[in-house]
């Protein structure tokens, strides 16, 4: 019977030691400032017209994200910082084989809270403090996409991590982090104007002068687009200037962007190589060889050019 007693004592001592260790750890936790961060973890960009990022809109637009910081325990100081996720740590959304830059800001006009550094920088950190007790603070963060980024149509997406640190005298200590997913649709945009007409005018009459001599008459289109473009061309008289009284017509040729167009077809399509510039000029040329033996009178045709963004 006496042999059992040392075993019991040893077991009880071990249990008491274990309990004391747990209580000591709990005591440390109760003394620490406890912080957590909760982010509205998805941004679906709507933009000025409700359809996404407008590549030709000069004004900058924002989406606001609520970042909630929760606190329990003793009074403490903290700071907030954010890091973009992606190649090279640059704040860019990926899509359509291109990159769309973005920013996270404390105010619409700055400063940015993004930093490639894990702890942020003195310029990117958002500082704050809590008194003793249980509280929370909600900080608005402005998701900004700088204007004048000429990217192709599609959906661009990416992520950033928002972290909250205890600002201890011994150095910052990570308390919590949450991610922010950003998705931005970019619509394909196409705007075409006749260079020789007033803005918004969609038709114009072209006087070719005397048709007895060979001539070429250019017509310029001013194009703004972030997409691949096709031009669909149709001639009312299938490539001929028709005589007003029914005499034989006078054939002519047409090129657009230097590409010959077969006007004998009901309609012909030409792919337009679109350079990534805010605006470009596209030339359409009407040419004829001259008609010295044609009947006197007025000749005319109607050409319809339809531009299509892919």
C-alpha positions in Angstrom: 0.0 0.0 0.0 2.8 2.4 0.8 4.3 2.0 -2.7 1.3 3.8 -4.3 1.7 7.0 -2.3 4.8 8.5 -4.1 3.1 7.9 -7.4 0.1 9.9 -6.4 2.1 12.7 -5.0 4.2 13.0 -8.1 1.1 13.1 -10.3 -0.5 15.8 -8.2 2.6 17.9 -8.2 2.8 17.7 -12.0 -0.9 18.8 -12.3 -0.3 21.7 -10.0 2.8 22.8 -12.0 0.8 22.6 -15.2 -2.0 24.7 -13.8 0.3 27.3 -12.5 1.9 27.6 -16.0 -1.5 28.1 -17.6 -2.5 30.7 -15.1 0.8 32.6 -15.7 0.2 32.7 -19.4 -3.4 33.8 -18.9 -2.2 36.6 -16.7 0.1 37.9 -19.4 -2.7 37.9 -22.0 -4.9 39.8 -19.7 -2.3 42.5 -19.4 -1.7 42.9 -23.1 -3.6 45.2 -25.4 -5.6 43.1 -27.8 -6.3 44.5 -31.3 -8.0 43.1 -34.4 -8.8 44.5 -37.8 -11.8 43.8 -40.0 -11.9 45.1 -43.6 -14.8 45.3 -46.0 -13.0 42.6 -48.0 -14.2 43.3 -51.5 -14.3 46.3 -53.7 -16.4 46.2 -56.9 -15.4 49.4 -58.7 -18.4 51.2 -60.3 -16.8 54.5 -61.4 -18.5 57.6 -62.5 -21.1 56.1 -64.8 -21.6 52.8 -63.0 -19.7 50.6 -65.5 -16.2 50.6 -64.2 -13.0 52.6 -64.8 -13.3 55.1 -67.6 -10.0 55.4 -69.4 -10.8 58.8 -70.9 -12.3 60.4 -67.9 -10.0 63.1 -66.6 -11.4 63.2 -63.1 -10.2 60.8 -60.4 -12.9 58.7 -58.7 -12.9 56.7 -55.4 -14.6 53.8 -53.7 -14.6 54.0 -49.9 -13.8 50.9 -47.7 -14.6 50.7 -44.0 -11.7 49.4 -41.9 -12.8 48.6 -38.3 -10.2 48.3 -35.6 -11.3 46.6 -32.4 -9.7 46.9 -29.0 -9.8 45.1 -25.6 -7.8 45.6 -22.5 -5.4 48.3 -21.4 -4.9 51.6 -23.1 -2.4 51.3 -26.0 -1.2 53.0 -29.2 -1.4 51.4 -32.6 -0.8 52.1 -36.2 -2.3 50.8 -39.5 -0.4 50.0 -42.7 -1.1 48.3 -46.0 1.0 46.3 -48.4 0.0 45.4 -52.0 0.2 41.8 -53.0 1.6 40.9 -56.4 4.8 40.9 -58.4 7.4 43.4 -57.1 5.1 44.7 -54.4 3.8 47.4 -56.7 0.1 48.5 -56.3 -1.2 47.2 -59.6 -4.3 45.2 -60.7 -3.8 42.5 -63.3 -6.0 41.8 -66.3 -6.2 41.5 -70.1 -2.4 41.1 -70.1 -2.0 44.6 -68.7 -1.7 46.4 -65.3 -3.9 49.0 -63.8 -2.3 51.1 -61.0 -4.3 51.8 -57.8 -3.8 53.4 -54.4 -5.2 53.2 -50.9 -5.5 56.6 -49.2 -6.4 58.0 -45.9 -8.1 60.9 -47.6 -9.2 61.4 -51.3 -6.1 63.6 -52.0 -3.7 61.4 -49.9 -1.5 60.4 -48.3 -1.2 56.8 -49.4 -1.3 54.1 -46.8 0.4 51.6 -49.1 4.0 50.6 -48.7 6.1 47.7 -49.9 7.6 47.5 -46.4 6.0 45.1 -44.0 5.8 47.7 -41.2 5.0 50.6 -43.6 6.8 53.9 -43.4 6.4 57.1 -41.4 4.4 58.5 -44.3 2.1 55.5 -44.9 1.2 54.6 -41.3 -2.1 55.7 -39.8 -1.5 56.2 -36.1 -4.1 56.0 -33.3 -4.7 55.0 -29.7 -7.4 53.5 -27.5 -8.2 54.1 -23.8 -8.6 51.2 -21.4 -11.7 49.0 -22.1 -13.5 47.7 -25.1 -13.8 50.0 -28.1 -13.7 50.1 -31.8 -12.8 52.7 -34.5 -13.9 52.7 -38.1 -11.4 54.3 -40.5 -12.5 55.1 -44.1 -9.9 54.1 -46.7 -10.3 55.5 -50.2 -9.5 53.2 -53.0 -8.2 55.4 -55.9 -7.3 54.6 -59.5 -5.3 57.4 -61.1 -6.8 58.8 -64.3 -5.4 58.6 -67.8 -4.4 55.0 -67.7 -5.0 53.8 -71.3 -5.6 50.0 -70.7 -7.6 47.6 -72.7 -11.1 46.5 -71.8 -11.6 43.6 -69.3 -11.6 42.9 -65.6 -8.6 43.9 -63.5 -8.2 42.4 -60.0 -5.7 42.3 -57.1 -5.3 42.3 -53.4 -3.8 44.3 -50.5 -3.1 43.3 -46.9 -4.1 45.7 -44.2 -2.3 45.2 -40.9 -2.7 46.7 -37.4 0.4 46.8 -35.1 0.7 47.5 -31.4 3.0 50.5 -31.1 5.1 49.3 -28.2 8.0 51.2 -26.7 10.1 48.0 -27.4 9.1 48.1 -31.0 6.0 47.5 -33.2 4.2 44.1 -32.9 1.8 42.7 -35.4 -1.7 42.3 -33.8 -3.8 41.3 -36.7 -4.3 41.6 -40.5 -7.0 41.2 -43.1 -7.1 41.3 -46.9 -8.8 43.6 -49.3 -9.8 42.2 -52.7 -10.2 44.8 -55.5 -12.0 44.1 -58.8 -12.3 46.8 -61.5 -14.1 46.3 -64.8 -12.8 48.5 -67.7 -15.2 49.0 -70.5 -14.1 49.1 -74.1 -14.5 52.7 -75.3 -14.7 54.0 -78.9 -15.2 57.6 -79.8 -15.0 58.8 -83.5 -15.3 62.3 -84.9 -15.0 63.7 -88.4 -12.0 66.1 -88.3 -13.7 68.5 -90.8 -17.0 68.6 -89.0 -18.3 70.0 -85.8 -18.2 67.7 -82.7 -21.0 65.3 -82.7 -21.7 65.6 -86.4 -22.0 62.2 -88.0 -22.5 63.1 -91.7 -20.8 65.4 -94.2 -20.9 66.1 -97.9 -17.7 65.9 -99.9 -17.3 67.9 -103.0 -14.9 66.2 -105.4 -14.9 69.1 -107.9 -14.5 68.4 -111.6 -14.3 64.6 -112.3 -12.5 65.0 -115.6 -9.0 64.9 -114.0 -7.5 62.3 -111.7 -7.8 63.2 -108.1 -7.6 61.9 -104.5 -9.6 63.4 -101.6 -8.7 62.4 -98.0 -11.2 62.3 -95.2 -9.8 62.3 -91.6 -11.4 60.6 -88.6 -10.2 61.4 -85.1 -10.4 58.2 -83.0 -10.1 57.6 -79.3 -10.3 54.0 -78.2 -8.8 51.4 -75.8 -9.9 48.5 -78.0 -9.1 46.8 -81.3 -11.2 48.4 -84.0 -12.9 47.3 -87.2 -14.3 49.6 -89.9 -17.3 48.3 -91.9 -17.7 50.2 -95.2 -20.7 50.1 -97.5 -21.2 52.0 -100.8 -24.7 52.8 -101.9 -23.8 52.4 -105.6 -21.1 49.7 -105.1 -18.1 51.9 -105.8 -19.5 54.1 -108.5 -20.5 57.8 -108.6 -24.0 57.5 -110.1 -25.3 60.1 -112.7 -28.3 62.0 -111.6 -30.2 61.2 -114.9 -29.1 57.5 -115.2 -26.0 57.9 -117.4 -23.2 55.4 -116.9 -21.5 55.9 -113.5 -17.9 56.8 -112.8 -15.9 54.2 -110.7 -13.7 55.3 -107.9 -11.4 53.6 -105.3 -11.4 53.9 -101.6 -8.8 53.1 -98.9 -9.0 53.4 -95.2 -5.8 53.4 -93.1 -4.0 52.6 -96.3 -5.9 49.4 -96.9 -7.9 49.1 -100.2 -11.6 48.5 -99.7 -13.7 46.4 -102.1 -16.8 48.5 -102.6 -18.4 46.0 -104.9 -19.4 44.0 -101.9 -22.6 44.9 -99.9 -20.2 45.7 -97.1 -16.4 45.2 -96.4 -14.5 45.1 -93.2 -11.0 46.4 -92.4 -9.1 45.8 -89.2 -7.6 49.0 -87.8 -4.3 48.8 -86.0 -5.0 50.8 -82.8 -1.9 52.4 -81.2 -2.2 53.0 -77.5 -2.4 56.8 -77.7 -5.2 59.0 -76.3 -6.2 60.0 -79.8 -5.1 59.2 -83.4 -6.0 60.2 -86.9 -7.3 57.7 -89.4 -7.3 58.7 -93.1 -9.9 57.5 -95.6 -9.0 58.4 -99.2 -11.3 58.6 -102.2 -9.5 58.4 -105.6 -10.5 58.3 -109.2 -8.6 58.3 -112.5 -10.7 61.0 -114.3 -13.6 60.7 -116.7 -13.0 62.9 -119.8 -15.8 61.2 -121.8 -18.4 61.0 -119.1 -21.8 62.6 -119.5 -22.2 66.1 -118.1 -24.1 66.5 -114.8 -24.0 65.7 -111.2 -22.6 62.4 -109.8 -23.0 61.2 -106.3 -22.6 58.2 -104.0 -23.2 57.5 -100.3 -20.6 55.9 -98.2 -21.4 54.5 -94.7 -18.5 53.8 -92.4 -19.3 51.9 -89.2 -16.6 51.6 -86.5 -16.8 48.6 -84.2 -14.8 48.1 -81.0 -14.0 44.5 -80.2 
